[in-house]
């Protein structure tokens, strides 16, 4: 039991530290001269649907808006816009985009 509680405390500490970094990172995206005027932040990252629970834990007062677009519009948009971000390589292939969209629809 003592080992479990040490492990649990360590995990909670890491999770808390990581959470604070994520929250601070979002706040850092807002220019200091505009911080008083900002009422909300919009984040339209493609992977947010997989992290909605984590987002809710970090930002419990956040409004999460789920919008649904036509499949063909999503497919064309992802394929046309060549994402250069790491982890978005799936958007270079029509087959991979379809597979990703199917995964999204199953989860959401």
Secondary structure, 3 states (H helix, E strand, C coil): CHHHHHHHHHHHHHHHHHHHHHHHHHHHCCCHHHCCCCCCCCCCCCCHHHHHHHHHHHCCCCCCCCCCCCHHHHHHHHHHCCCCCCCCHHHHCHHHHHHHHHHHHHHC
